Amino acid sequence: MGMAAVTAILAGKVGGAVQQASRNRAAGWWYDPHMAAASRAIAERTPLVDLILEVRDARIPLSSQFDQLKDQPPSSKRVIVLNKMDLANGAEVKEWMSYMEHQKQICYGVNSHNRDNIKKFLNFLQAHMRQLKKIDYSSSTITMMLVGVPNVGKSALANSLHKVGRVGAAEKGKLKHATVSPLPCETKDISSFKIASNPNVYVLDTPGILPPVINETEICSKLALTGTIRDSLVGEKELAMYFLSMLNSSEEYKKWAELSSAQTGRMLADCEAACASSSDLDMKGKRRYPSDHTQDFIVDDVRRTLYEEASSFQRKLAKSKDCMRLIELQLEALPEAFRVPLEFGDDSFVKVSKKLLNLYRTGRLGHYTLDSVPNHSHLIL
């Protein structure tokens, strides 16, 4: 059994809740009329554009594939873009990219917030289009379309390509901005962004589309953990427990051993007292707020707490009940690390779970790739 078995149990619970939400259409959120209309609009435009950029989450390269392209064979007019490379396990993503190349798929890894990376990606796209067009490329107008499930970073990628492309072409005028949000399904319409000149190249940003039903429980759980599906459909605490089971199964928390010491505890206590003082400023002259869980001193305290609970656990993690007890102890210890008062009762653990999920999803608690590279060479991506 052990922690791996507990991870599977918690994943099944999360995935089952997602499947139930998909069957019930989740109070109008899951595959609503708006999403269905967007799906039809994408299908209509697919044969008209020059290049399809299927954006996937690098943490779940298989689970985040776009359902409308699932059964399509490899094509030179389709590029699989693994976004959020900065949040994934680098070695495992390299294995995925090698696997996709072996499957004759064109694949490119990006971090949409890294300007240099976006420049290289834009150069790659222009070179690829030159190869496709070959004749009269300079006089053409090129259209690309970003597609994918919700919250894989399509709008952030569109904004970055637009900004880098316009600056590179020394064009004047106001930049457009697609709506970017940590919540899924915030993009409602198809928008066009110019990303290059000579020839003019445009990219279409599209709403995230989920399939009407997802039959695989494991895929549902991974989509939920990475934020493709609204947390409220599953429950923040359940998702946090699922993440903690993965953390405890990995080597990530062991990297935080140096944070565990009496000296660290004294430093954190001193920082806590300093935060209460109106005269305390950091080196940059900015206040430190204990309610802001993204600050480094709080993130370090969270890491220290998770490490100490896991490393000091006296029982062997061979039984599921012991593994679950460790996860419970970690959750019970985190309110103090996050500076969340326990007087709120169950709401305290919901607040803690939200903060913990945010740190995981922004890469502050390690880098994970949840999908394993398939062994079956016949699998079509």
C-alpha positions as CSV (number, residue, x, y, z in Angstrom):
1,M,0.0,0.0,0.0
2,G,1.8,3.1,1.2
3,M,1.6,6.7,0.1
4,A,1.3,5.7,-3.6
5,A,-1.9,3.8,-2.8
6,V,-3.2,6.8,-0.8
7,T,-2.5,9.1,-3.8
8,A,-4.5,6.7,-6.0
9,I,-7.4,6.7,-3.5
10,L,-7.4,10.5,-3.2
11,A,-7.1,10.9,-7.0
12,G,-10.1,8.6,-7.4
13,K,-12.1,10.7,-5.0
14,V,-11.2,13.9,-6.7
15,G,-11.7,12.4,-10.2
16,G,-15.0,10.9,-9.2
17,A,-16.3,14.3,-8.1
18,V,-15.2,15.9,-11.4
19,Q,-17.0,13.1,-13.4
20,Q,-20.1,13.7,-11.3
21,A,-19.9,17.4,-12.1
22,S,-19.5,16.7,-15.8
23,R,-22.6,14.5,-15.8
24,N,-24.6,17.1,-13.9
25,R,-23.2,19.9,-16.0
26,A,-22.1,21.5,-12.7
27,A,-24.9,24.0,-12.3
28,G,-24.4,25.4,-15.8
29,W,-20.6,25.7,-15.7
30,W,-19.5,22.5,-17.4
31,Y,-19.8,22.6,-21.2
32,D,-22.5,25.3,-21.0
33,P,-24.1,26.8,-24.2
34,H,-21.2,29.3,-24.4
35,M,-18.6,26.6,-24.4
36,A,-20.5,24.5,-26.9
37,A,-20.8,27.6,-29.2
38,A,-17.0,28.2,-28.8
39,S,-16.3,24.6,-29.7
40,R,-18.3,24.9,-32.9
41,A,-16.6,28.2,-33.8
42,I,-13.2,26.6,-33.3
43,A,-14.2,23.6,-35.5
44,E,-15.3,26.0,-38.3
45,R,-12.0,28.0,-38.2
46,T,-9.7,25.0,-37.9
47,P,-9.5,24.2,-41.7
48,L,-9.2,27.9,-42.5
49,V,-6.1,28.8,-40.4
50,D,-2.5,28.2,-41.5
51,L,-1.4,26.7,-38.2
52,I,-3.0,25.2,-35.1
53,L,-1.1,25.7,-31.8
54,E,-2.5,23.2,-29.4
55,V,-1.5,24.5,-25.9
56,R,-1.1,21.9,-23.2
57,D,0.0,22.1,-19.6
58,A,3.6,20.8,-19.3
59,R,2.7,19.2,-16.0
60,I,0.1,17.1,-17.7
61,P,1.1,16.7,-21.3
62,L,-1.3,13.9,-22.0
63,S,-4.2,14.7,-19.7
64,S,-4.5,18.3,-21.1
65,Q,-4.7,17.3,-24.7
66,F,-7.5,19.1,-26.7
67,D,-10.4,16.7,-27.2
68,Q,-11.3,18.0,-30.7
69,L,-7.8,17.0,-32.0
70,K,-7.5,13.8,-29.9
71,D,-8.0,11.4,-32.9
72,Q,-6.2,13.6,-35.5
73,P,-3.0,12.1,-37.0
74,P,0.3,14.1,-36.8
75,S,0.4,17.1,-39.1
76,S,2.8,19.8,-40.1
77,K,0.0,22.3,-39.6
78,R,-0.3,21.5,-35.9
79,V,2.2,22.3,-33.1
80,I,1.8,21.0,-29.6
81,V,2.9,23.8,-27.3
82,L,3.8,22.6,-23.8
83,N,3.2,25.8,-21.7
84,K,4.1,26.3,-18.0
85,M,7.5,24.7,-18.5
86,D,8.7,26.6,-15.4
87,L,6.2,24.6,-13.2
88,A,7.0,21.1,-14.5
89,N,9.8,18.6,-13.8
90,G,12.4,19.5,-16.4
91,A,13.8,16.0,-16.9
92,E,10.3,14.4,-17.3
93,V,9.2,17.1,-19.8
94,K,12.3,16.3,-21.9
95,E,11.2,12.7,-22.0
96,W,7.7,13.8,-23.1
97,M,9.1,16.0,-25.9
98,S,11.4,13.1,-27.0
99,Y,8.4,10.8,-27.0
100,M,6.3,13.2,-29.1
101,E,9.0,13.7,-31.6
102,H,9.2,9.9,-31.9
103,Q,5.4,10.0,-32.6
104,K,6.1,12.5,-35.5
105,Q,4.5,15.3,-33.6
106,I,5.9,18.8,-33.7
107,C,6.4,20.0,-30.1
108,Y,7.8,23.1,-28.4
109,G,8.1,23.9,-24.7
110,V,7.5,27.5,-23.5
111,N,7.2,29.6,-20.5
112,S,4.8,32.4,-21.5
113,H,6.2,34.8,-18.9
114,N,9.8,34.5,-20.1
115,R,10.5,37.1,-22.8
116,D,13.6,35.4,-24.3
117,N,11.8,32.1,-24.5
118,I,8.9,33.8,-26.3
119,K,11.3,35.4,-28.8
120,K,12.7,32.0,-29.6
121,F,9.3,30.5,-30.0
122,L,8.2,33.3,-32.3
123,N,11.3,32.7,-34.4
124,F,10.5,29.0,-34.5
125,L,6.9,29.7,-35.7
126,Q,8.1,32.1,-38.4
127,A,10.7,29.6,-39.6
128,H,8.1,26.8,-39.6
129,M,5.6,28.9,-41.6
130,R,8.4,29.7,-44.2
131,Q,8.9,26.0,-44.6
132,L,5.2,25.4,-45.0
133,K,4.5,28.2,-47.4
134,K,7.8,28.2,-49.4
135,I,6.3,30.3,-52.2
136,D,5.3,34.0,-51.8
137,Y,5.8,33.8,-48.0
138,S,6.6,37.6,-47.8
139,S,3.3,38.6,-49.4
140,S,1.1,36.2,-47.3
141,T,-1.0,36.9,-44.3
142,I,-0.5,34.1,-41.8
143,T,-3.1,33.1,-39.2
144,M,-2.5,30.8,-36.3
145,M,-5.0,29.6,-33.7
146,L,-4.4,28.8,-30.1
147,V,-6.6,26.0,-28.8
148,G,-6.7,23.9,-25.6
149,V,-8.5,23.1,-22.4
150,P,-9.2,25.9,-19.8
151,N,-6.3,27.5,-17.9
152,V,-3.3,26.1,-19.8
153,G,-2.1,29.7,-20.5
154,K,-3.4,30.4,-24.0
155,S,-4.3,34.0,-23.3
156,A,-1.0,34.7,-21.5
157,L,0.8,33.2,-24.5
158,A,-1.2,35.3,-26.9
159,N,-0.3,38.5,-24.9
160,S,3.4,37.6,-24.8
161,L,3.6,36.8,-28.5
162,H,1.7,40.0,-29.3
163,K,4.0,42.2,-27.1
164,V,7.2,40.6,-28.3
165,G,6.2,40.6,-31.9
166,R,5.0,44.2,-32.0
167,V,8.2,45.4,-30.3
168,G,10.4,43.3,-32.6
169,A,8.7,44.9,-35.6
170,A,9.0,48.4,-34.1
171,E,5.3,48.9,-34.6
172,K,3.5,51.8,-32.9
173,G,0.1,51.8,-31.4
174,K,-1.7,50.5,-28.3
175,L,-1.1,46.9,-27.4
176,K,-4.1,44.6,-26.9
177,H,-4.5,42.4,-23.9
178,A,-6.3,39.2,-23.6
179,T,-7.9,38.5,-20.2
180,V,-5.6,36.4,-18.0
181,S,-6.8,34.8,-14.8
182,P,-5.8,31.9,-12.5
183,L,-9.4,30.8,-12.8
184,P,-10.5,28.6,-15.7
185,C,-12.9,29.7,-18.4
186,E,-12.3,33.5,-18.2
187,T,-11.8,33.9,-22.0
188,K,-15.2,34.2,-23.5
189,D,-14.6,35.2,-27.2
190,I,-12.2,34.5,-30.0
191,S,-9.7,37.5,-30.3
192,S,-7.1,38.3,-32.9
193,F,-3.6,39.5,-32.0
194,K,-0.9,40.6,-34.5
195,I,2.5,39.0,-33.6
196,A,4.7,39.8,-36.6
197,S,5.0,41.9,-39.8
198,N,6.5,41.2,-43.3
199,P,4.5,39.1,-43.6
200,N,1.7,39.9,-41.2
201,V,1.1,37.1,-38.7
202,Y,-1.9,36.9,-36.5
203,V,-2.8,34.6,-33.7
204,L,-6.3,33.8,-32.6
205,D,-6.9,33.4,-28.8
206,T,-9.8,31.1,-28.1
207,P,-11.9,30.1,-25.1
208,G,-10.8,26.9,-23.2
209,I,-12.9,23.9,-24.1
210,L,-13.6,20.8,-22.1
211,P,-15.2,17.7,-23.6
212,P,-18.9,17.1,-22.7
213,V,-17.8,14.1,-20.6
214,I,-14.5,12.8,-19.4
215,N,-14.5,9.1,-18.7
216,E,-11.1,8.6,-17.2
217,T,-11.0,9.3,-13.5
218,E,-7.3,9.8,-13.4
219,I,-7.4,12.5,-16.1
220,C,-10.2,14.3,-14.2
221,S,-8.1,14.3,-11.0
222,K,-5.0,15.8,-12.7
223,L,-7.1,18.5,-14.5
224,A,-8.6,19.5,-11.2
225,L,-5.2,19.6,-9.3
226,T,-3.6,21.8,-12.0
227,G,-6.5,24.3,-12.0
228,T,-8.2,23.4,-15.3
229,I,-11.5,22.8,-13.4
230,R,-12.9,25.1,-10.7
231,D,-11.8,24.0,-7.2
232,S,-15.3,24.5,-5.8
233,L,-16.5,21.5,-7.9
234,V,-14.3,19.2,-5.9
235,G,-13.4,21.0,-2.7
236,E,-10.2,22.8,-1.8
237,K,-9.4,20.6,1.2
238,E,-9.7,17.4,-0.9
239,L,-7.4,18.9,-3.6
240,A,-4.9,20.0,-0.9
241,M,-4.8,16.4,0.5
242,Y,-4.3,15.0,-2.9
243,F,-1.4,17.4,-3.5
244,L,0.2,16.5,-0.1
245,S,0.0,12.8,-0.9
246,M,2.0,13.5,-4.1
247,L,4.5,15.7,-2.2
248,N,5.1,13.0,0.4
249,S,5.7,10.5,-2.3
250,S,8.3,12.6,-4.0
251,E,11.8,13.8,-3.1
252,E,10.8,17.5,-3.2
253,Y,10.2,18.1,0.5
254,K,13.6,16.6,1.4
255,K,15.2,19.6,-0.4
256,W,13.8,21.8,2.5
257,A,15.8,20.1,5.2
258,E,18.1,23.2,5.7
259,L,15.0,25.2,6.7
260,S,14.5,23.0,9.7
261,S,16.4,24.4,12.7
262,A,16.0,26.3,15.9
263,Q,17.7,29.2,14.3
264,T,15.1,29.3,11.5
265,G,12.3,29.2,14.0
266,R,13.8,32.2,15.9
267,M,14.2,34.1,12.6
268,L,10.6,33.5,11.7
269,A,9.4,34.6,15.1
270,D,11.5,37.8,14.8
271,C,10.0,38.4,11.4
272,E,6.5,37.9,12.8
273,A,7.1,40.5,15.5
274,A,8.6,42.9,13.0
275,C,5.6,42.6,10.7
276,A,3.5,43.9,13.6
277,S,5.6,47.0,13.9
278,S,4.6,49.9,11.6
279,S,8.3,51.0,11.5
280,D,9.6,47.7,10.1
281,L,10.6,47.9,6.4
282,D,12.6,45.4,4.4
283,M,15.7,46.3,2.4
284,K,13.5,47.6,-0.5
285,G,11.5,49.8,1.8
286,K,8.3,47.7,1.5
287,R,6.2,46.4,4.4
288,R,5.9,42.7,5.1
289,Y,2.4,41.4,5.6
290,P,1.9,38.1,7.3
291,S,-1.5,37.7,5.5
292,D,0.3,37.6,2.1
293,H,1.2,33.9,1.8
294,T,3.3,34.5,-1.3
295,Q,6.1,36.3,0.6
296,D,9.3,34.3,0.9
297,F,9.4,34.1,4.7
298,I,6.0,32.6,4.8
299,V,6.7,30.2,1.9
300,D,9.8,29.1,3.7
301,D,7.8,28.5,6.9
302,V,5.3,26.4,5.0
303,R,8.2,24.4,3.4
304,R,9.8,23.9,6.9
305,T,6.5,22.8,8.4
306,L,5.8,20.2,5.7
307,Y,9.3,18.9,5.9
308,E,9.3,18.6,9.7
309,E,5.9,16.9,9.8
310,A,7.0,14.3,7.2
311,S,10.5,13.7,8.6
312,S,9.5,13.4,12.2
313,F,6.6,11.1,11.5
314,Q,7.3,8.0,13.7
315,R,5.2,5.4,11.9
316,K,6.3,3.6,8.7
317,L,4.3,4.8,5.7
318,A,3.4,1.2,4.7
319,K,-0.2,1.4,5.7
320,S,-2.8,3.7,4.2
321,K,-4.2,4.8,7.6
322,D,-0.7,6.0,8.6
323,C,-0.2,7.9,5.3
324,M,-3.6,9.6,5.8
325,R,-2.6,10.5,9.4
326,L,0.6,12.2,8.1
327,I,-1.5,14.3,5.7
328,E,-3.9,15.2,8.5
329,L,-1.0,16.3,10.7
330,Q,0.4,18.5,7.9
331,L,-2.9,20.2,7.4
332,E,-3.3,20.7,11.1
333,A,0.2,22.3,11.3
334,L,-0.2,24.6,8.3
335,P,-2.6,27.3,9.7
336,E,0.2,28.5,11.9
337,A,2.7,28.6,9.0
338,F,0.2,30.5,6.9
339,R,-0.8,32.8,9.8
340,V,-4.5,31.7,9.6
341,P,-6.3,31.8,13.0
342,L,-7.9,28.5,14.0
343,E,-10.9,30.4,15.4
344,F,-12.6,30.1,12.0
345,G,-13.0,26.4,12.4
346,D,-13.4,24.4,9.2
347,D,-13.1,27.7,7.2
348,S,-9.5,27.9,8.5
349,F,-8.6,24.7,6.7
350,V,-10.4,25.9,3.5
351,K,-8.3,29.1,3.6
352,V,-5.1,27.0,4.2
353,S,-6.0,24.7,1.4
354,K,-6.5,27.6,-1.0
355,K,-3.2,29.1,-0.1
356,L,-1.4,25.7,-0.4
357,L,-2.9,25.0,-3.8
358,N,-1.8,28.5,-5.0
359,L,1.8,27.9,-3.9
360,Y,1.8,24.5,-5.7
361,R,0.3,25.9,-8.9
362,T,2.9,28.7,-9.0
363,G,5.8,26.4,-8.5
364,R,6.7,27.5,-5.0
365,L,6.5,24.0,-3.6
366,G,8.4,22.1,-6.2
367,H,8.1,21.1,-9.8
368,Y,6.0,18.2,-10.8
369,T,5.0,16.4,-14.0
370,L,1.9,14.2,-13.2
371,D,1.7,12.3,-16.5
372,S,4.1,9.4,-17.1
373,V,5.4,8.9,-20.6
374,P,3.4,6.0,-22.2
375,N,5.1,2.8,-23.1
376,H,2.7,2.1,-26.0
377,S,4.2,3.4,-29.2
378,H,0.8,3.3,-30.9
379,L,-0.7,6.0,-28.7
380,I,-1.8,9.0,-30.8
381,L,-1.2,12.4,-29.0
